[in-house]
Amino acid sequence: MSVQERKERERADRERLIVATARELAEQQGWDAVTTRRLAERIEYSQPVLYSHFRGKREIIGAVALEGAAEMAASLRAATAAAEGPRGRVAALARTYLDFAARNPAVYEAMFQLDGGLAFAREDTPEPLKDAFAALLESLGEVAGEGVHPGLFTETFWAALHGLATLTKAGRLPPEYTEQRTRLLVERLAVIAS
């Protein structure tokens, strides 16, 4: 391995460590606790080293969001691949989405609520975000219904899931009814062709 390759590997390792530490700190104490000073202390590097990877907290949030989007896409695909039939895939997708949001609240917040400097629904949208949407569209597009644009249906279904996840996390919706809400959403919105 050349010196340049070793330096690039070390740089990538440091970057992964920064992102993992920010994510861990955010999950434990919330995003307000994530500062470059605290990250530098936890990973035992100086603040200038952090700034050589990320210009600030906003970019760190963006990196966590991209990592989360890739994880969500993989989870959604795994769940829908194991489900039977269109309605089964949509139900698995909805449950998996809500479970991901509940198990990873800081990551979910980075993905959809905080400013990570990422573009959504544009040509320059980063690939992990596009792929997460594609993972939704793969199952939801087949149940959009006749004459309904699959992308618009996916956006609407996603918005409903996001609302359920956000309101449940905020304590506005009792979590014990999550399964009933999920079933209602799937049964009322997913059109299964006969």
N, C-alpha and C positions, 0 to 999 in steps of 0.2 A: 504494500500500500504506500502510495506516495505521500509526501508531507502535505500536499494540498488536499488530497482525499481525506487524510486523517483530520485536518483542520475543519473541513466541511462536515465530516461526521460528528466531530465534537460540537460544532456550532448547532447542528440539527438536534443533537442530544440536549444541549442547553436550552434550546427553544422549546423542546418537548417538556423539559423540566419546568420551565417558566409557566407554560400553559397548564400543565398538570397541577402545579402548586396553586396557581390562581383559581383554578376550578375547585380544588379541595378547600381552599380558604373561603371561597364564595359559598360553597355548599354548607360549610360549617357555620359561618358567621355573616353571610350576606355580602353583596357586592361592595357595600360601603367599606368593608374591612379590607378590600383588595386595594392596596397602594403599592407603588413601586418600592417604597422604603421597606414595607413589611415583606414583600416578595423577595427583595434583595437579602433581607435578614434570614428568611426561611431557606432560601436556596444557597446561601453563603457565597454570593457574588455581589459585586458592587453595583450601585444603581447605574453607572455608565455602561456596565455590561448588559443590563436589562435594556437600556436605551439603544444599544447597538443591535438589538433584535426587534424591539417594538418602540414606536415613538411615544407611547404612553398607554394608559389604561384602556382607552377606546380600542386600540389595535389588539390588545390582549383579549378584551371582550369579543372582538371579531374572530380571533383565533379559536377561542372556546366555542363560539357559535358554529364555526365551520366544522370543528371536530364533532360537536353535538349533532349537526345535520347529517354527517356521514354515519354516525352511530344510529340515529333515528331511521335513516333510509334502510340500513342493514336490518334493523329490528322489524321494520314494517314488512320488508320483503320476506324475511324468515317466517313471520307470523302468517302472512297471506299464502305463502307457498304450502304451508301445512294445513290450510283450511280447505274445506270442500265447498264447491259451488260459489257463484257470485255473491250471494248474501252472506255466506260463511266467510268469504274473503273480506267483505266490507266490515262485518262484525269484528273479525280478528284485527283488522286495521284500526278500527275505532278503539278497541280495548288496548291495543299495543300503544297507540298514540297517547291515550290518557294515562296509561301506566308509565310511559317514558317521562311525561311531564311531571307526574307525581314523584317518581323516583329520583329525578334530576332537576329539582326546581331552579337552581342557579343556572344550570346549562340552558334550560328552557327559557329562562328570563333573558339570558344572553342572546339566544336565537331570535326571540320574537318581541322583546319588550325594551331592551336597552339599545343604545346607539353604539354599534360596533363598527360603524363606518362601511357597512356592507350594502350593496345595491340589491333590491328585490324586484322581481318581475321586470327586469331590463336586460338589454343585450349583454351588459357587463356584469351580470349576476355571477358570483363565483360558482364553480361547478358543483361543490357539495350542496349548495342551496337548490340549484336546479335539480340535482339528483333526488333530494328529499321530496321535492314537489312531484317529480316523476314517479317516485315510489307510491305516492298517494294516487296519482292519476292512473297508474296501471290497474288498480282495482276499482277505483271510483268511476273511471271512464266507461266501464262496461255496464254500469247501472244508472247512468245519467238519465236515461229515458229518451224516447224518440223526439227528435227536434231540439234537444238540449245540447248545447256545446259542452263537450266533456271537460274542458279546462275551466269553464265558468261553474259547472257543477262541482268540480273538485275544489275550487276556491270557496264556494258556498259551504260545502261539507266541512272543509278545513276550518273555516271561520266558526262554524258551530262547535267543532271539537275544541278549538282554541278558547272559545267562550266558556265551555264546560270546564276545561282545565284551569283557566284563570279564575273563574268564579268559585270553583271548589277550593283552590289553593288559598284564596282570600277569605274563606269561611262563609261565603255568601250562599253556597249550596252545600247541604249536608252530604258528606262523602258516602254515607251508607246507601244512598240511592244512585250511585254512579252507574251500576249495572242496568238499572231500570231506564235511566236516561239514555244510556248507550243503545239499548234495545229499541227504545222509542225512536231515536234518531235514525237508526238503520232501517227499521220497518217503515217509517213514514217517508224517508227521502230516497232510499235505494229502490229503483224501479227494476223489477226482474221480469225480463221478457218471457212470455209463455210460449 
